[in-house]
Amino acid sequence: MKVQLPVTRFSALGYVALAGLGAPLLVLALVGVFSRYAADDYCTAAQVHLAGILEAESRLYVGWSGRFTATLL
């Protein structure tokens, strides 16, 4: 006895729905690639850990126009 599975077809409406639901996820993934390195608290903490507090403060003061005193506090 042979069991035959039903053949399903993906309609044009299914492709449109898939594209409509997948497009926002793709946009979020692309935006996440371009996030700022210095804006992440963990990355700033890693800079302090690797270079020391004074060197990290100096680098933030010279290379970044943001709130460099927040790291010191």
Secondary structure, DSSP 8 states (H G I E B T S, - for coil): -----------HHHHHHHHHHHHHHHHHHHHHHT--STT-HHHHHHHHHHH-HHHHHHHHHHH--S-THHHH-
